[in-house]
Amino acid sequence: MPELNNSFLSRTEVLDATKRGSWSSLRLDIEDGLFPPGIKTSPRLVAWLASEVNAINASIVRGDSNEKRIQLVCDLVNKRSRAR
């Protein structure tokens, strides 16, 4: 995984970093609010911020509840909006 926290990760890199078995399982977590949605970087590409992926992984390692992870995802997405 790239060392810079503000670097972009591709879908393949996210699946590897989160140890998800498939895009389907990651997509379900996104739909359930347990993982931040990707950022459209071009008309055909979506990427994720490494810092957000790291924050979610840390939440999982801590054993945070789903409610706490959903709040974390909301905070991360809101932080994107403020950065614009």
Secondary structure as UniProt FT lines:
FT   TURN            5..6
FT   STRAND          8..9
FT   HELIX           11..18
FT   HELIX           23..31
FT   TURN            32..33
FT   STRAND          39..42
FT   TURN            43..44
FT   STRAND          45..49
FT   HELIX           50..62
FT   HELIX           66..83
//
